[in-house]
């Protein structure tokens, strides 16, 4: 059982991570103390204290007297993480195959705090393409097929926290009310893939599937978008199967390599099964 002091330390750590994610999303322009405090719902004094500790460790730096940006230590950690796995490099061939086989647009998104960040896209040869989501584009988690796939793959308490945190951001997407998001999460888990039909951009539909790490946590999502006439039920199911295969192949590459000598009996057991998308790791969301 955690002591009160431990709970306080965990809460401070969580707040520090929220501030770091916001600064990461803000880019080189950074953010003001007041903006950070408002976005995290922290008192300015609390936010300032945490920012000062992060600055002392080199994780952030203060630009002039008004704005904060990520610091050199954050860059060093990012480089170290990139050496372990580069999801963009692993995802690029999958995007190219999806786009080539469908003639439509394929996307790769990752979670960034309470948002989904598009880190790559490959356009197909079909003349009508969605232009609303470009590389570097962000949307609240749940808005869009890839974003919804990421959200639906999380645990229910985390989903509720994100929906609450995105209350204001969702105002820009009137169809994505908390109730509608919960309905789409349930639908996504039932069918094994996310589907958005004109809720973000009229007449534009998309299918999405999460990519999970070896522990089952969603770290990215693949999706494919097309106009509604190219996303009827039969083709939608075919697209979902294609994207699931690509997501499973990427997940397999993320599995940690065993260092011990191989056990000959592994061959007789038939190896490991494919990584599932939603149902094996995620409890049923209760609306």
PLY file of the C-alpha trace (Angstrom):
ply
format ascii 1.0
element vertex 287
property float x
property float y
property float z
element edge 286
property int vertex1
property int vertex2
end_header
0.00 0.00 0.00
1.34 3.42 -1.00
2.04 5.99 1.69
0.71 9.53 1.36
4.21 10.76 0.54
4.47 8.20 -2.28
1.12 9.28 -3.71
2.26 12.88 -3.61
5.46 12.03 -5.47
3.53 10.09 -8.11
1.14 13.00 -8.57
4.06 15.40 -9.00
5.65 13.06 -11.55
2.38 12.87 -13.48
2.12 16.65 -13.51
5.71 17.00 -14.68
5.05 14.60 -17.55
1.95 16.57 -18.54
4.03 19.75 -18.70
6.75 18.05 -20.75
4.20 16.70 -23.24
2.71 20.16 -23.70
6.13 21.67 -24.34
6.94 18.88 -26.76
3.74 19.63 -28.68
4.40 23.38 -28.61
7.68 23.08 -30.54
10.39 25.76 -30.60
7.96 28.59 -29.77
7.34 27.09 -26.34
4.59 28.15 -23.96
4.01 30.74 -21.25
3.61 29.79 -17.63
-0.02 30.90 -17.71
-0.70 28.73 -20.76
0.90 25.69 -19.15
-0.99 26.21 -15.92
-4.32 26.59 -17.74
-3.74 23.53 -19.94
-2.85 21.31 -16.97
-5.33 22.91 -14.57
-2.51 23.58 -12.13
-2.13 26.62 -9.94
0.59 28.90 -11.35
2.68 28.45 -8.22
2.57 24.65 -8.54
3.36 24.74 -12.25
6.25 27.16 -11.66
7.73 24.94 -8.94
7.65 21.85 -11.19
9.04 23.78 -14.15
11.90 25.05 -12.02
12.81 21.49 -11.00
12.66 20.33 -14.62
14.86 23.25 -15.69
17.42 22.38 -13.02
17.66 18.88 -14.53
17.99 20.28 -18.05
14.68 18.83 -19.23
13.34 22.29 -20.08
14.73 25.77 -20.39
13.33 29.24 -20.00
13.51 31.43 -23.07
13.92 35.02 -21.92
11.54 35.78 -19.08
8.25 34.52 -20.45
8.36 31.23 -22.37
9.46 27.66 -21.68
10.77 25.10 -24.21
12.20 21.61 -24.00
15.81 21.47 -22.89
18.92 19.55 -23.96
18.30 16.60 -21.65
14.92 16.00 -23.29
16.69 15.87 -26.66
19.28 13.41 -25.33
16.55 11.10 -24.02
14.68 11.35 -27.32
17.79 10.33 -29.26
18.34 7.39 -26.89
14.74 6.24 -27.34
14.98 6.57 -31.12
17.94 4.20 -31.12
15.80 1.49 -29.52
13.02 1.68 -32.05
11.99 4.07 -34.77
8.29 3.53 -35.30
8.31 5.83 -38.32
11.01 3.77 -40.05
9.17 0.54 -39.24
5.84 1.97 -40.35
6.91 3.48 -43.67
7.00 0.20 -45.67
3.58 -0.70 -44.28
2.16 2.66 -45.37
3.59 2.18 -48.83
2.09 -1.30 -49.16
-1.32 -0.16 -47.89
-1.36 2.79 -50.27
-0.16 0.72 -53.23
-2.77 -1.99 -52.68
-5.68 0.37 -52.05
-4.79 3.48 -54.10
-5.89 5.47 -51.05
-4.09 7.46 -48.34
-2.37 5.65 -45.46
-1.46 7.31 -42.15
0.80 6.54 -39.20
-0.07 8.23 -35.89
1.33 8.07 -32.40
-0.04 9.17 -29.07
1.22 12.44 -27.66
-0.41 13.04 -24.30
-4.13 13.47 -24.93
-3.63 13.89 -28.67
-2.80 11.78 -31.71
0.11 13.04 -33.80
0.46 12.17 -37.48
4.12 11.29 -38.10
3.83 9.94 -41.65
1.43 9.53 -44.56
1.61 8.03 -48.04
-0.82 9.18 -50.72
-2.37 6.72 -53.14
-3.06 7.21 -56.82
-6.78 7.89 -56.44
-7.52 11.48 -57.39
-9.56 12.48 -54.31
-7.48 12.56 -51.14
-8.08 13.85 -47.61
-6.03 16.98 -46.98
-7.17 17.72 -43.43
-4.49 15.56 -41.76
-0.91 16.22 -42.76
2.38 15.09 -41.23
2.75 16.94 -37.94
-1.02 17.38 -37.59
-2.61 16.79 -34.20
-6.10 15.85 -33.14
-7.65 15.02 -29.77
-7.52 11.29 -29.11
-10.65 9.71 -30.55
-11.03 12.15 -33.46
-10.23 10.26 -36.66
-9.73 6.56 -37.33
-6.11 6.22 -36.20
-6.72 8.44 -33.22
-9.82 6.44 -32.25
-7.91 3.16 -32.60
-5.33 4.46 -30.12
-7.96 5.65 -27.66
-10.02 2.44 -27.79
-6.92 0.35 -27.06
-6.31 2.08 -23.71
-7.65 1.06 -20.31
-11.05 2.49 -19.36
-9.84 4.78 -16.53
-7.27 6.33 -18.87
-9.95 6.79 -21.54
-12.17 8.68 -19.12
-9.26 10.87 -18.02
-8.49 11.74 -21.64
-12.10 12.49 -22.55
-12.32 14.81 -19.55
-8.99 16.50 -20.35
-10.07 17.06 -23.99
-13.39 18.66 -23.07
-12.45 22.03 -24.57
-10.47 20.66 -27.51
-13.46 18.57 -28.61
-15.53 21.72 -29.09
-13.82 22.04 -32.49
-15.32 18.67 -33.47
-19.05 18.98 -32.64
-19.91 15.37 -33.49
-17.37 14.01 -31.04
-19.25 14.42 -27.80
-18.17 12.30 -24.80
-21.18 10.05 -25.37
-20.39 9.60 -29.06
-16.76 8.82 -28.25
-17.78 6.11 -25.79
-20.14 4.64 -28.40
-17.34 4.60 -31.01
-14.94 3.01 -28.51
-17.40 0.18 -27.88
-17.97 -0.23 -31.62
-14.23 -0.29 -32.29
-13.64 -2.99 -29.71
-16.53 -5.10 -30.99
-15.45 -5.12 -34.61
-11.69 -5.12 -34.02
-10.96 -1.90 -35.92
-12.04 1.74 -35.84
-14.23 3.31 -38.47
-14.99 6.98 -38.99
-17.65 7.79 -41.56
-17.75 11.49 -42.37
-17.61 12.66 -38.75
-14.39 14.66 -39.22
-14.57 15.61 -42.92
-17.88 15.16 -44.80
-17.87 12.26 -47.27
-14.45 11.09 -46.06
-14.20 7.73 -44.28
-11.32 5.90 -42.64
-10.38 2.62 -40.96
-7.76 2.32 -38.20
-5.91 -0.32 -36.17
-3.50 0.14 -33.23
0.08 -1.10 -33.09
0.98 -2.54 -29.68
4.33 -3.00 -28.00
5.44 -6.26 -26.36
3.54 -5.36 -23.17
0.30 -4.80 -25.05
0.32 -1.00 -24.82
-0.77 0.93 -27.93
2.15 2.96 -29.25
0.93 3.89 -32.74
-1.89 3.35 -35.20
-2.19 2.66 -38.91
-5.18 3.97 -40.82
-6.43 4.31 -44.37
-8.80 7.03 -45.62
-10.98 7.27 -48.73
-14.20 8.87 -49.92
-17.38 7.19 -48.75
-18.13 5.48 -52.08
-14.83 3.59 -51.75
-15.50 2.52 -48.16
-18.59 0.33 -48.41
-18.97 -2.61 -46.02
-17.16 -5.28 -48.05
-14.18 -3.10 -48.97
-14.07 -1.69 -45.44
-13.62 -5.20 -44.04
-10.90 -5.93 -46.61
-9.06 -2.74 -45.68
-9.32 -3.61 -41.98
-7.83 -7.06 -42.58
-4.97 -5.55 -44.59
-4.18 -2.96 -41.93
-4.40 -5.55 -39.15
-1.79 -7.69 -40.90
0.53 -4.73 -41.31
0.05 -3.66 -37.67
0.80 -7.19 -36.46
3.95 -7.32 -38.61
5.23 -4.06 -37.11
4.37 -5.24 -33.59
6.38 -8.41 -34.20
9.43 -6.30 -35.08
9.05 -4.42 -31.81
9.20 -7.60 -29.73
12.40 -7.71 -27.62
14.92 -10.16 -28.94
15.79 -13.01 -26.59
19.46 -13.28 -25.81
19.50 -16.85 -24.60
20.19 -19.73 -26.96
17.09 -20.93 -28.80
15.17 -23.87 -27.34
14.73 -26.61 -30.00
11.32 -27.41 -28.56
10.06 -23.98 -29.68
9.80 -25.25 -33.24
7.45 -28.04 -32.23
5.20 -25.56 -30.42
4.74 -23.55 -33.58
6.19 -20.22 -32.35
4.26 -17.22 -31.10
0.84 -16.07 -32.20
0.12 -12.77 -33.91
-0.38 -9.73 -31.74
-4.05 -8.92 -31.22
-5.43 -5.44 -31.67
-8.08 -4.78 -29.06
-9.82 -7.64 -27.29
-7.00 -9.58 -25.61
-5.60 -6.58 -23.77
-8.45 -4.17 -23.28
-11.42 -4.52 -20.93
-14.91 -3.82 -22.17
-15.72 -0.12 -21.85
-18.84 0.56 -19.88
-20.83 3.50 -21.12
0 1
1 2
2 3
3 4
4 5
5 6
6 7
7 8
8 9
9 10
10 11
11 12
12 13
13 14
14 15
15 16
16 17
17 18
18 19
19 20
20 21
21 22
22 23
23 24
24 25
25 26
26 27
27 28
28 29
29 30
30 31
31 32
32 33
33 34
34 35
35 36
36 37
37 38
38 39
39 40
40 41
41 42
42 43
43 44
44 45
45 46
46 47
47 48
48 49
49 50
50 51
51 52
52 53
53 54
54 55
55 56
56 57
57 58
58 59
59 60
60 61
61 62
62 63
63 64
64 65
65 66
66 67
67 68
68 69
69 70
70 71
71 72
72 73
73 74
74 75
75 76
76 77
77 78
78 79
79 80
80 81
81 82
82 83
83 84
84 85
85 86
86 87
87 88
88 89
89 90
90 91
91 92
92 93
93 94
94 95
95 96
96 97
97 98
98 99
99 100
100 101
101 102
102 103
103 104
104 105
105 106
106 107
107 108
108 109
109 110
110 111
111 112
112 113
113 114
114 115
115 116
116 117
117 118
118 119
119 120
120 121
121 122
122 123
123 124
124 125
125 126
126 127
127 128
128 129
129 130
130 131
131 132
132 133
133 134
134 135
135 136
136 137
137 138
138 139
139 140
140 141
141 142
142 143
143 144
144 145
145 146
146 147
147 148
148 149
149 150
150 151
151 152
152 153
153 154
154 155
155 156
156 157
157 158
158 159
159 160
160 161
161 162
162 163
163 164
164 165
165 166
166 167
167 168
168 169
169 170
170 171
171 172
172 173
173 174
174 175
175 176
176 177
177 178
178 179
179 180
180 181
181 182
182 183
183 184
184 185
185 186
186 187
187 188
188 189
189 190
190 191
191 192
192 193
193 194
194 195
195 196
196 197
197 198
198 199
199 200
200 201
201 202
202 203
203 204
204 205
205 206
206 207
207 208
208 209
209 210
210 211
211 212
212 213
213 214
214 215
215 216
216 217
217 218
218 219
219 220
220 221
221 222
222 223
223 224
224 225
225 226
226 227
227 228
228 229
229 230
230 231
231 232
232 233
233 234
234 235
235 236
236 237
237 238
238 239
239 240
240 241
241 242
242 243
243 244
244 245
245 246
246 247
247 248
248 249
249 250
250 251
251 252
252 253
253 254
254 255
255 256
256 257
257 258
258 259
259 260
260 261
261 262
262 263
263 264
264 265
265 266
266 267
267 268
268 269
269 270
270 271
271 272
272 273
273 274
274 275
275 276
276 277
277 278
278 279
279 280
280 281
281 282
282 283
283 284
284 285
285 286
